[in-house]
Amino acid sequence: MALKQGMRLSMTIIGVMLVAGVVFPATLPTETVVKIGGTGSALGTMVQLAGAYEKSHPGIRIMIMPSLGSAGAVKAVLGGGIALAIASLPLTETERQQGAVEVEYARSPFAFITNAKVDKKVVTTHELEDIYSGRKSTWPDGSRIRLILRPEKDIDSRLLRGISPAMDQVVKAAMARPGMIIAITNQESTAAVARTPGALGGATLTEVISEKRPVNILSFNGVQPSVKGIADRSYPLVKSFYLVTTPKTPAEARQFAQFVLSPAGRKILTKNGCLAVGAK
C-alpha cells in the first residue's frame, strides 16, 4: 500500500512540473568555448569580432580573456591555457621552435593621448623630448603635465624610444625618476590618462575607438593618427597585431582566425581604427 501511494505521489509531482513548463531534455545543450587572450591594445576590437562571429556560429562562444600581454599570451597558447593568442610583437626564435606560428592580421596607429580636459591638439618630437626630460612640466594653460609611462620592455616604450636618439635617453630618464606613474597594461594606462588631470600617455587608435575611451587624441608633428596615415606611411608610429597558433590549436579557433582575416572581419577591423592585413 505504501509503495503504491509513493508511486502516485511521484506521478503527481511530475504532472505538476510538466504543467508548470519544466522540461526534461534527453541531453543538455553543449557549447564550445574558444579562449582567446593577448595584448590589451587589440582586445576591444577582438570583442567585436567575437560577437559578430558568434551570431553566425551557434554553439560557439569566443571568450576574450583580460589582458595577458603578448609574451604572456604566447606562453599561454603554447601551454594550452588558451586556444589563440593575440600578440603585438613577432615571435622569438625560441617561441617558433616550440611550435608557435604567427600571422599578422592588422596594424593600428600608436597615438599620443591626453586627459580630455587638456587643451592641446598637436605635439611635436621636440615638445615630447622636453616633456619626458622634465624641462617642460606644464601645459599652455599652466596646468601640470602628468606622464603615464609603461614598463621599460613594453612595445609602447620601445616605440617612444625609437622616435629619436634624444627620446631614447629622456624616456629612460623619465622611468628612473621617483614618483612616476607606470601602468602595467594598455587598459590601465589609458584609464589612468582618462582619470588623471593633465595626463599624457600613449595608446593605439584601435583601443581608443573600440573601447570608447574618453581621451584627447593628438596629432604628431602635424599628422593625425589614422588608418589612411599608416597605409600611405605619412604617420610613422605603428603597432602590428598577430594571431598566434600552435599545432594543437583546435579547429574552432582556427576557423575564428580565418573569420578575422575574411572580408567581414576586415570591415570590423577598419571600423575600429585598424589597417587590415593578411588574407582577404
C-alpha positions as CSV (number, residue, x, y, z in Angstrom):
1,M,0.0,0.0,0.0
2,A,2.8,2.4,1.0
3,L,4.6,1.6,-2.3
4,K,1.5,2.4,-4.4
5,Q,0.9,5.7,-2.5
6,G,4.6,6.7,-3.1
7,M,4.2,6.0,-6.8
8,R,1.0,8.0,-7.0
9,L,2.8,10.9,-5.2
10,S,5.7,10.8,-7.6
11,M,3.5,10.8,-10.6
12,T,1.5,13.7,-9.2
13,I,4.7,15.7,-8.7
14,I,5.9,15.0,-12.2
15,G,2.5,16.0,-13.6
16,V,2.6,19.3,-11.8
17,M,6.1,20.0,-13.1
18,L,5.0,19.3,-16.7
19,V,2.1,21.6,-16.4
20,A,4.4,24.3,-15.0
21,G,6.5,24.0,-18.1
22,V,9.5,22.2,-16.6
23,V,11.4,20.4,-19.4
24,F,13.3,17.2,-19.1
25,P,15.7,17.2,-22.1
26,A,17.2,14.0,-23.2
27,T,20.6,15.7,-23.4
28,L,21.8,19.1,-22.2
29,P,22.8,21.5,-25.0
30,T,26.6,21.8,-25.5
31,E,28.6,24.9,-26.2
32,T,32.2,25.0,-27.5
33,V,34.2,27.7,-25.7
34,V,37.2,29.2,-27.5
35,K,39.5,31.1,-25.2
36,I,41.5,34.0,-26.7
37,G,43.9,36.4,-24.9
38,G,46.8,38.7,-25.5
39,T,47.8,42.3,-25.9
40,G,45.4,44.8,-24.3
41,S,45.6,47.1,-27.4
42,A,43.7,44.6,-29.5
43,L,41.1,43.2,-27.1
44,G,38.3,45.8,-27.6
45,T,38.2,45.1,-31.4
46,M,38.6,41.4,-30.7
47,V,35.4,41.5,-28.6
48,Q,33.5,43.0,-31.5
49,L,34.9,40.4,-33.9
50,A,33.9,37.6,-31.5
51,G,30.3,39.0,-31.2
52,A,29.9,39.1,-35.0
53,Y,31.3,35.5,-35.3
54,E,29.1,34.0,-32.6
55,K,25.9,35.3,-34.4
56,S,26.6,33.2,-37.4
57,H,28.1,30.2,-35.5
58,P,25.6,29.0,-32.9
59,G,27.1,26.7,-30.3
60,I,30.5,28.6,-30.4
61,R,31.4,31.0,-27.7
62,I,34.5,33.2,-28.0
63,M,35.8,34.0,-24.6
64,I,38.1,37.1,-24.6
65,M,40.4,36.9,-21.6
66,P,41.6,40.0,-19.7
67,S,44.9,41.5,-20.9
68,L,47.7,38.9,-20.8
69,G,50.3,40.9,-22.7
70,S,52.0,39.5,-25.8
71,A,54.6,37.3,-24.0
72,G,52.0,36.0,-21.5
73,A,49.6,35.1,-24.3
74,V,52.2,33.3,-26.3
75,K,53.2,31.3,-23.2
76,A,49.6,30.5,-22.5
77,V,48.8,29.3,-26.1
78,L,52.0,27.1,-26.0
79,G,50.9,25.7,-22.7
80,G,47.3,25.0,-23.8
81,G,45.8,27.6,-21.5
82,I,44.2,29.5,-24.4
83,A,43.3,28.4,-27.9
84,L,44.5,31.5,-29.7
85,A,46.9,34.3,-28.8
86,I,46.9,37.9,-29.9
87,A,50.4,39.5,-29.9
88,S,51.8,42.9,-30.7
89,L,55.3,41.6,-31.3
90,P,56.7,39.0,-33.8
91,L,57.5,35.7,-32.2
92,T,61.0,35.0,-30.9
93,E,63.0,32.2,-32.5
94,T,62.6,30.2,-29.3
95,E,58.8,30.5,-29.4
96,R,58.8,29.4,-33.1
97,Q,61.0,26.4,-32.2
98,Q,58.4,25.4,-29.6
99,G,55.7,25.3,-32.3
100,A,54.2,28.8,-32.3
101,V,53.2,30.3,-35.6
102,E,52.2,34.0,-36.1
103,V,50.2,35.7,-38.8
104,E,50.0,39.5,-38.9
105,Y,46.4,40.5,-39.3
106,A,46.2,44.2,-38.5
107,R,48.1,47.4,-37.8
108,S,47.0,50.5,-35.9
109,P,48.5,53.9,-35.3
110,F,50.2,54.4,-31.9
111,A,48.9,57.8,-30.8
112,F,49.7,60.3,-28.0
113,I,46.7,60.9,-25.8
114,T,45.9,63.3,-23.1
115,N,43.2,63.7,-20.4
116,A,40.1,65.0,-22.2
117,K,40.3,68.4,-20.4
118,V,43.8,69.2,-21.7
119,D,43.5,72.0,-24.4
120,K,46.1,70.6,-26.8
121,K,45.7,69.3,-30.4
122,V,49.3,68.7,-31.7
123,V,52.5,67.5,-30.2
124,T,56.0,67.6,-31.8
125,T,59.1,65.5,-31.3
126,H,60.9,68.4,-29.8
127,E,58.0,69.0,-27.3
128,L,58.0,65.3,-26.3
129,E,61.7,65.4,-25.7
130,D,61.2,68.4,-23.4
131,I,58.2,66.8,-21.6
132,Y,59.9,63.4,-21.0
133,S,63.1,65.1,-19.9
134,G,61.2,67.2,-17.4
135,R,62.3,70.5,-19.0
136,K,58.7,71.2,-19.8
137,S,56.3,70.4,-17.0
138,T,53.1,72.4,-17.7
139,W,50.5,72.7,-20.5
140,P,49.8,76.0,-22.2
141,D,47.1,76.9,-19.7
142,G,49.6,76.4,-16.8
143,S,48.3,73.0,-15.6
144,R,50.7,70.3,-14.6
145,I,51.7,67.6,-17.1
146,R,51.4,64.1,-15.6
147,L,53.2,61.5,-17.6
148,I,51.7,57.9,-17.7
149,L,54.6,55.5,-18.5
150,R,54.7,51.9,-19.5
151,P,57.3,49.2,-18.4
152,E,60.7,49.6,-19.9
153,K,60.5,46.4,-22.1
154,D,56.9,47.1,-23.3
155,I,56.4,47.7,-27.0
156,D,54.9,51.1,-26.3
157,S,58.1,52.2,-24.5
158,R,60.1,50.9,-27.4
159,L,58.0,52.9,-29.9
160,L,58.6,56.0,-27.8
161,R,62.3,55.5,-27.5
162,G,62.6,54.9,-31.3
163,I,61.2,58.3,-32.2
164,S,64.7,60.0,-31.9
165,P,68.0,59.4,-30.2
166,A,67.1,62.1,-27.7
167,M,63.7,60.4,-26.9
168,D,65.6,57.2,-26.2
169,Q,67.6,59.0,-23.5
170,V,64.7,61.0,-22.0
171,V,62.3,58.1,-21.8
172,K,64.9,56.1,-19.9
173,A,65.5,59.1,-17.6
174,A,61.7,59.5,-17.0
175,M,61.4,55.9,-15.9
176,A,64.2,56.4,-13.4
177,R,62.6,59.4,-11.8
178,P,60.8,58.7,-8.4
179,G,57.1,59.1,-8.2
180,M,56.3,58.4,-11.8
181,I,53.1,56.6,-12.8
182,I,53.9,53.3,-14.6
183,A,50.9,51.4,-15.9
184,I,51.4,47.7,-16.5
185,T,48.7,47.0,-19.1
186,N,47.3,49.0,-22.0
187,Q,43.9,49.3,-20.3
188,E,45.5,50.5,-17.1
189,S,47.5,53.1,-19.0
190,T,44.6,54.5,-21.0
191,A,42.3,54.5,-17.9
192,A,45.0,56.5,-16.0
193,V,45.1,59.1,-18.7
194,A,41.3,59.4,-18.7
195,R,41.1,60.0,-14.9
196,T,44.3,61.9,-14.2
197,P,44.2,65.7,-14.7
198,G,46.8,66.9,-17.1
199,A,47.8,63.3,-18.1
200,L,49.8,62.4,-21.2
201,G,50.3,58.9,-22.4
202,G,50.1,56.6,-25.5
203,A,47.6,54.2,-26.9
204,T,46.7,52.6,-30.2
205,L,43.9,54.2,-32.1
206,T,42.0,50.9,-32.2
207,E,41.9,50.7,-28.4
208,V,40.6,54.2,-28.0
209,I,37.9,53.7,-30.7
210,S,36.8,50.1,-29.8
211,E,36.7,50.8,-26.0
212,K,35.2,54.3,-26.5
213,R,37.9,55.8,-24.2
214,P,37.2,59.5,-23.2
215,V,40.6,60.9,-24.1
216,N,42.0,63.6,-26.4
217,I,44.0,62.2,-29.4
218,L,46.9,64.4,-30.5
219,S,48.4,64.9,-34.0
220,F,52.1,64.0,-34.1
221,N,54.3,66.5,-35.9
222,G,51.1,67.8,-37.6
223,V,49.9,64.4,-38.8
224,Q,46.7,62.9,-37.5
225,P,46.9,59.2,-36.4
226,S,44.6,57.4,-38.9
227,V,44.3,54.2,-40.9
228,K,44.9,56.2,-44.0
229,G,48.0,57.7,-42.4
230,I,49.6,54.3,-41.8
231,A,48.5,53.0,-45.2
232,D,50.3,55.8,-47.1
233,R,53.1,55.9,-44.4
234,S,52.5,59.6,-43.6
235,Y,52.0,58.6,-40.0
236,P,55.2,57.0,-38.6
237,L,54.1,55.3,-35.3
238,V,52.5,51.9,-35.9
239,K,51.8,48.8,-33.8
240,S,51.2,45.5,-35.5
241,F,49.0,42.7,-34.3
242,Y,49.5,38.9,-34.8
243,L,47.3,35.8,-34.5
244,V,49.4,33.1,-32.8
245,T,48.6,29.4,-33.1
246,T,50.3,26.1,-32.4
247,P,49.9,22.6,-34.0
248,K,47.5,21.8,-31.2
249,T,45.2,24.8,-31.9
250,P,41.6,23.4,-32.2
251,A,39.7,23.7,-35.4
252,E,37.2,26.1,-33.8
253,A,39.9,28.6,-33.0
254,R,41.4,28.3,-36.5
255,Q,38.0,28.9,-38.0
256,F,37.6,32.1,-35.9
257,A,41.1,33.2,-37.0
258,Q,40.0,32.8,-40.7
259,F,37.0,35.0,-39.9
260,V,39.3,37.7,-38.6
261,L,41.2,37.6,-41.9
262,S,38.0,37.5,-44.0
263,P,36.2,40.5,-45.7
264,A,33.7,40.6,-42.9
265,G,36.4,40.6,-40.3
266,R,38.5,43.2,-42.2
267,K,35.5,45.5,-42.2
268,I,35.2,45.4,-38.4
269,L,39.0,46.0,-38.1
270,T,38.8,49.1,-40.3
271,K,35.8,50.5,-38.5
272,N,37.8,50.2,-35.2
273,G,41.0,52.0,-36.3
274,C,43.0,49.2,-37.8
275,L,44.6,48.7,-41.2
276,A,43.7,45.1,-42.0
277,V,46.5,43.0,-43.5
278,G,46.8,39.3,-44.3
279,A,44.3,37.2,-46.2
280,K,41.2,38.7,-47.9
